[in-house]
């Protein structure tokens, strides 16, 4: 038996002190076995109070500064803003700020931050909330900031929406649960879990989620004062149905937005194309029917959606010199032939109508950076 073990045994066997050969004396402590009573086996922890979907009450200045749902309903031209990147895949906030400022100068009413176009699906939630907060801090006084805080996980949607409103976003955009999908009752419960937090736009795009949000779900949700409206991608007939029943709706299809606005009662558009030509898109939404301008923009819109969004937009902004030619995978640029086609489209519409000041270029394959880890 070692000397150290003998010393510790002596110390633990009684409540006194013991000496080592070097003269060190352990302090005198009472023996815990004899001093403290054992806990009763019948002891039980108190029951916790579980309050579902509870949120911390807002402070008075937060209530005062909270955007009214009616203010969101009045927006006509909302840009689903692109997120530019640095060569290592991090956000290029200088390019981002310049792009948002171009939207403001051209008359956009709002921006969707971290939506499909902004590649929120490729962001971590910390990046996502940071970008929403950054946009509010820099531009929230000049434009409405709508944060995409939707998820196919209700828990994530709740948490992200709480954070989004905490950093000051004016409204939330919520998609229905994708991939796993759910029942219609599940859709209602999912959206009701986040509607109580603030103004909310519901986003219906079955081509991406694999599940339509039928009108009866929206009519149920419309009982909440926080439902601002619907971004609808199904088409004119659905838009007609909503507007006739007093539901605010924005077209989610750039190629249909002109007719949706002037023939079917849509309030406006949530647009991808307005990243490139915000002034022309504003004219399309504000200045009455203009079939000639709508037709003029169709080649650009068709080009943008030749491949799934945001591939075309990312390629276009790089060619215009507004964003670096950096793609977060799995997105890759359009092929050379389509890049040449874009230059011709810009010349046809007029370079002065596009964002940025540099001449449009045909970029080579080697000019693009594809980032898989960021």
C-alpha positions in Angstrom: 0.0 0.0 0.0 1.5 3.4 -1.0 2.3 6.1 1.6 -0.2 8.5 -0.1 -3.0 5.9 0.1 -2.3 5.3 3.8 -2.3 9.0 4.5 -5.7 9.5 2.7 -7.1 6.5 4.4 -6.2 7.9 7.8 -7.8 11.2 6.9 -11.0 9.6 5.7 -11.4 7.3 8.6 -12.1 10.0 11.2 -12.9 13.7 11.3 -9.5 14.8 12.6 -6.3 15.7 10.9 -3.3 13.6 10.0 0.3 14.3 9.5 2.6 13.3 6.7 6.2 12.5 7.1 7.0 16.0 5.7 5.0 17.6 8.5 2.0 18.7 6.4 -1.3 18.4 8.4 -4.6 17.9 6.6 -7.3 20.2 7.9 -9.8 18.9 10.4 -13.2 18.2 8.7 -16.2 16.4 10.1 -16.8 13.0 8.6 -19.6 13.6 6.0 -21.0 10.1 6.6 -21.9 10.9 10.2 -22.7 14.6 9.8 -25.2 14.7 6.9 -28.4 12.7 6.7 -29.1 10.6 3.6 -31.8 11.9 1.2 -35.1 10.2 1.6 -35.8 7.8 -1.3 -39.3 9.3 -1.4 -38.0 12.7 -2.4 -39.4 14.0 -5.7 -38.5 17.1 -7.8 -41.2 19.7 -8.1 -43.3 19.5 -11.3 -42.3 22.1 -13.9 -45.0 24.3 -15.4 -45.1 23.7 -19.2 -46.5 26.6 -21.2 -46.7 25.7 -24.9 -45.6 28.3 -27.5 -44.9 31.0 -24.8 -42.8 34.0 -25.8 -41.2 36.5 -23.6 -43.4 39.7 -23.4 -42.1 42.6 -25.5 -40.9 45.6 -23.7 -42.8 48.9 -24.3 -40.3 50.3 -26.8 -40.4 47.0 -28.8 -44.2 47.2 -29.0 -44.0 50.8 -30.0 -41.4 50.1 -32.8 -43.1 46.9 -34.1 -44.3 47.2 -37.7 -48.0 47.0 -38.2 -49.3 44.2 -40.4 -51.2 46.8 -42.5 -47.8 48.4 -43.4 -46.7 45.1 -44.8 -49.9 44.6 -46.7 -49.3 47.8 -48.6 -46.0 46.8 -50.1 -46.1 46.4 -53.9 -42.5 45.6 -55.0 -40.5 43.4 -52.8 -37.1 42.1 -53.9 -35.9 38.6 -52.9 -32.4 39.9 -52.4 -29.3 38.0 -53.5 -26.5 37.2 -51.1 -23.1 37.8 -52.6 -19.9 36.0 -51.4 -16.2 36.4 -51.0 -13.8 33.9 -52.6 -13.7 31.9 -49.4 -17.5 31.6 -49.3 -18.2 34.1 -46.6 -20.7 36.9 -47.1 -19.5 39.9 -49.1 -21.3 42.5 -47.1 -19.8 45.4 -49.1 -21.4 44.0 -52.3 -24.6 43.1 -50.4 -25.0 46.6 -49.0 -24.4 48.2 -52.4 -27.1 45.9 -53.9 -29.6 46.7 -51.2 -28.9 50.4 -51.6 -29.6 50.1 -55.4 -33.0 48.6 -54.6 -33.8 51.5 -52.3 -32.7 54.1 -54.8 -34.8 52.4 -57.5 -38.0 52.4 -55.3 -38.3 48.9 -54.0 -40.6 48.7 -51.0 -39.0 45.7 -49.2 -36.5 43.0 -49.3 -36.7 39.3 -48.5 -33.5 38.4 -46.7 -32.2 34.8 -46.8 -35.0 33.5 -49.0 -34.5 31.0 -51.8 -32.9 33.7 -54.0 -30.7 34.8 -51.1 -29.8 31.2 -50.5 -31.0 30.9 -47.0 -31.0 27.2 -47.6 -27.2 27.3 -47.7 -26.8 29.3 -44.5 -26.4 28.3 -40.9 -28.9 29.9 -38.7 -26.2 32.1 -37.1 -25.4 33.5 -40.6 -29.0 33.8 -41.4 -30.0 35.9 -38.3 -26.8 38.0 -38.6 -27.7 39.0 -42.1 -31.3 39.9 -41.1 -29.9 42.0 -38.2 -27.3 43.6 -40.5 -29.9 44.6 -43.1 -32.2 46.1 -40.4 -29.4 48.0 -38.8 -28.1 49.5 -42.1 -31.4 49.9 -44.1 -34.4 49.3 -41.8 -35.3 53.0 -41.8 -35.5 53.1 -45.6 -37.0 49.8 -46.6 -39.0 47.0 -45.0 -36.9 44.0 -44.1 -38.7 40.7 -44.3 -36.7 37.8 -42.9 -37.1 34.3 -44.2 -37.3 32.4 -41.0 -39.3 29.4 -42.2 -38.3 25.8 -41.9 -39.7 22.3 -42.3 -39.1 22.0 -38.6 -41.6 23.8 -36.4 -39.1 24.1 -33.6 -36.5 25.7 -35.9 -39.1 28.1 -37.4 -40.2 29.2 -33.9 -36.7 29.8 -32.7 -35.5 31.6 -35.9 -38.6 33.8 -36.0 -38.1 34.8 -32.3 -34.5 35.7 -33.2 -35.5 37.5 -36.4 -38.0 39.8 -34.6 -35.5 40.3 -31.8 -33.0 41.8 -34.2 -35.7 44.0 -35.7 -37.1 42.5 -38.9 -40.4 44.0 -39.9 -42.0 40.8 -41.0 -41.4 37.1 -41.4 -41.7 34.9 -44.5 -42.8 31.3 -43.8 -42.8 28.3 -46.2 -44.8 25.2 -45.5 -42.9 22.1 -44.2 -41.1 20.5 -47.2 -39.8 17.0 -47.9 -41.4 15.3 -44.9 -44.6 17.4 -45.5 -47.6 17.0 -43.2 -51.4 17.0 -43.1 -53.6 20.1 -43.6 -54.2 20.2 -39.8 -50.4 20.0 -39.4 -49.9 22.9 -41.7 -52.3 25.1 -39.7 -50.6 24.1 -36.4 -47.2 24.8 -37.9 -48.1 28.3 -39.1 -50.1 29.2 -36.0 -47.0 28.4 -33.9 -45.2 31.4 -35.5 -48.1 33.8 -36.4 -48.4 35.1 -32.9 -44.9 36.7 -33.1 -45.5 39.4 -35.7 -46.5 40.2 -39.3 -46.2 37.1 -41.4 -46.2 36.3 -45.2 -47.0 32.7 -46.1 -45.1 31.4 -49.1 -46.7 28.8 -51.3 -44.4 27.3 -53.9 -45.4 23.6 -54.5 -42.7 23.1 -57.1 -40.1 23.4 -54.3 -42.0 22.0 -51.3 -43.8 19.2 -52.9 -47.1 20.2 -51.3 -49.6 22.9 -52.1 -51.1 25.1 -49.3 -54.8 25.1 -50.2 -57.0 28.1 -49.7 -58.9 26.6 -46.7 -55.6 26.6 -44.8 -55.0 30.2 -45.6 -58.6 31.2 -44.7 -58.1 29.5 -41.3 -54.9 31.4 -40.7 -56.5 34.7 -41.8 -58.3 34.8 -38.5 -54.9 36.0 -37.1 -54.4 39.7 -37.3 -50.7 39.0 -38.0 -51.3 37.3 -41.4 -50.1 40.0 -43.9 -50.8 37.9 -46.9 -49.6 35.1 -49.2 -46.7 34.9 -51.7 -48.5 32.7 -54.3 -46.8 30.7 -57.1 -49.8 28.6 -58.2 -51.1 31.1 -60.7 -53.8 33.6 -61.6 -56.8 31.5 -60.6 -55.6 31.2 -57.0 -54.8 34.9 -56.8 -58.3 35.7 -58.0 -59.7 33.5 -55.3 -57.8 35.2 -52.6 -58.3 38.8 -53.7 -62.1 38.2 -53.9 -62.1 37.0 -50.3 -60.0 39.9 -49.0 -56.7 38.1 -48.7 -53.6 40.1 -49.7 -51.5 38.3 -52.2 -48.2 38.9 -54.0 -47.3 37.1 -57.2 -44.3 34.8 -56.8 -43.9 34.4 -60.5 -42.1 37.2 -62.3 -43.4 36.1 -65.7 -47.0 36.4 -64.4 -46.7 39.4 -62.1 -47.9 42.1 -64.5 -51.1 40.3 -65.3 -51.6 39.2 -61.7 -51.3 42.8 -60.6 -53.5 44.5 -63.1 -56.0 41.8 -64.2 -56.3 39.6 -61.1 -56.0 42.0 -58.1 -52.6 41.0 -56.7 -51.1 43.7 -54.4 -47.7 43.3 -56.1 -44.8 41.0 -56.6 -42.0 39.3 -54.6 -39.4 39.4 -57.4 -36.1 37.8 -58.5 -35.8 40.0 -61.6 -35.9 43.2 -59.6 -32.4 42.4 -58.4 -31.3 43.3 -61.9 -33.8 45.9 -63.1 -35.5 47.3 -60.0 -36.6 50.5 -61.7 -38.4 48.6 -64.5 -40.1 46.2 -62.1 -41.3 49.1 -60.0 -42.8 50.7 -63.2 -44.5 47.4 -63.9 -46.1 47.4 -60.5 -47.0 51.0 -60.0 -47.7 52.7 -63.3 -50.7 50.8 -64.6 -50.9 48.2 -67.3 -47.9 48.2 -69.6 -47.9 45.2 -71.9 -45.1 46.5 -74.0 -42.7 46.7 -71.0 -43.9 43.4 -69.8 -43.1 41.8 -73.2 -39.7 43.6 -73.3 -38.7 41.9 -70.0 -39.9 38.4 -70.9 -36.6 37.3 -72.6 -34.7 38.3 -69.4 -37.2 36.5 -67.1 -37.1 33.4 -69.3 -33.3 33.5 -69.2 -33.2 33.9 -65.4 -35.3 30.8 -64.9 -33.8 28.6 -67.5 -32.2 26.7 -64.6 -33.5 26.7 -61.0 -33.3 30.0 -59.3 -30.8 31.5 -58.2 -28.4 30.0 -60.7 -29.3 32.6 -63.4 -29.3 35.5 -61.1 -26.0 34.7 -59.6 -24.5 34.4 -63.1 -26.0 37.7 -64.2 -24.8 39.7 -61.2 -21.3 38.4 -61.7 -21.4 39.4 -65.4 -22.6 42.9 -64.4 -19.8 43.2 -61.9 -22.2 43.8 -59.0 -21.2 40.5 -57.2 -18.1 38.4 -57.3 -18.2 35.3 -59.5 -18.4 33.0 -56.4 -21.0 30.2 -56.0 -21.7 28.2 -52.9 -22.3 24.7 -54.1 -24.5 23.0 -55.2 -25.1 26.0 -57.4 -22.9 26.4 -60.5 -22.9 29.1 -63.2 -24.9 28.9 -66.4 -22.9 27.6 -69.4 -20.9 29.9 -71.7 -23.6 30.0 -74.4 -26.2 31.3 -71.9 -23.7 33.9 -70.6 -23.3 35.2 -74.1 -27.1 35.3 -74.5 -27.3 37.4 -71.3 -25.0 40.1 -72.8 -27.3 40.4 -75.8 -30.3 40.7 -73.5 -28.7 43.5 -71.5 -27.9 45.4 -74.7 -31.5 44.9 -76.0 -33.1 46.2 -72.8 -30.4 48.8 -72.2 -27.5 48.7 -69.8 -28.7 51.8 -68.0 -31.7 49.9 -66.7 -29.6 47.3 -64.9 -27.9 47.6 -61.5 -24.2 48.5 -61.4 -22.1 50.7 -63.6 -19.6 48.3 -65.2 -20.0 47.0 -68.7 -21.6 43.6 -68.9 -19.0 40.9 -69.6 -18.9 37.3 -70.9 -17.1 35.6 -68.1 -15.0 32.5 -68.8 -15.4 29.3 -66.9 -12.1 29.9 -65.1 -13.5 33.3 -63.8 -15.9 31.5 -61.4 -15.1 30.2 -58.0 -17.1 27.2 -56.6 -17.0 26.8 -52.9 -18.1 23.6 -51.1 -16.8 24.4 -47.6 -17.5 27.8 -46.1 
